[in-house]
Structures are given as structure tokens and as C-alpha cells.
Amino acid sequence: MEVTVRLFASLRRHRPDLALGQPLTCQLPERATLADLIQAVLGPLPDEVAIMLVNGQLQAGEQVLSEGDRVSLWPPVAGGAL
């Protein structure tokens, strides 16, 4: 199956071949999980991914992906003072 992935902030350094904002298209086996996708795209870096969205919804690593899903991956982020 095919899914689209967008890497944000410091995660982009793992795929320097992608232009800013350019999505990555990945081919995965049926019933692949979000954790499987992260392994395929970033390798063994589970601590570097803190926020995982599938079709705009926050998900956990065990989420099973479907054909055409849009995935966004974010590293841990910190905000400024209020």
C-alpha cells in the first residue's frame, strides 16, 4: 500500500533529499503500523518522534495504516514562555 509522509522540524535532517514541505511517498505491506512506517523512513529512532498524526488525527505507534493515509511526524518540541 502507499502512504504519504511529511517530516517536520529536526526530523527533516534524516531525509535531506526532500525539499522543504515535500512529502515522501512510501510503499508498505498491508496491515503495516505507524511504528513500521517510522522504522522504514527514519530507522531505529523511536525517541525522535513525539507526535504522530494520521489524516490529521493524533495516533499511537500501533495504529494500522491504510492505503492513501497521510502521516505527519514531529519531534519533541518546546514552546516559549506565556
N, C-alpha and C positions, 0 to 999 in steps of 0.2 A: 504494500500500500504506500501511497505517497502523502507526506505531511510537509507543511511549511514551517520553518523555524526562524525566529528573529532573536538575535542575541543583543543584549543591552549592556551599556556601561563597560566595566572591565572584562566581561566575558567576550567582547569582540576581539580581544587580543589573541584569542585561540584560533580565530579564523581570519587572518589578515588579508586573505584573498577576497573577502566580501567588502563591497563599498558601503559607506555609511547608509544605513537604512535598508540595505539589500537583504532580502530573505534568502534562506538556504532551503532548498528542496531536498528532502531525504526519502529514500526508499527503505521501508521497514517491513518485516514479516507481519502477517496478520496476527492480531492479539498482542502486539508489542506494547509495552508500557511506557509511560513518561520516563521512568528510570532507564529503560532500554535506549530510548532516544538520546538522553543525556550522555550515556556511555558511548553511543555511536558518534555523536557530534563533538563532545569535549574530552572523551576518555575518562579515566578514573578520577574525576574531580567533583564528587558529590557535595563537598563542603563549599564549593564556589558558587553553587546555585541555591538561592534562598527563596525566590519567588518563581512559581511556575504557573503560567496561565494557559489554558486550552480553550480556544474560542472565546477568550475574554473572561473565563471563569477560573478562579483560583483552584488548583488541584494538587494532589499529593503524587509522589513518585509511582505509586501502584496503579494510577489511573490508566486504563486500557485506552489506547488511541484508535481512531477510526480514519478511514480514507478521507483525505481532504482537510483534516484538522489543522488549525493554525495555532502554533505554540509560540509563546514568548517566554524567554528565560532571563531572569535578573539575578545579579549577585546580591549579597547582603549590602544594604545601603544605609546611610545615616543622614539624618536631616540636620538643619540648623536650629538655632535657638528660637523660641517663640517670643 
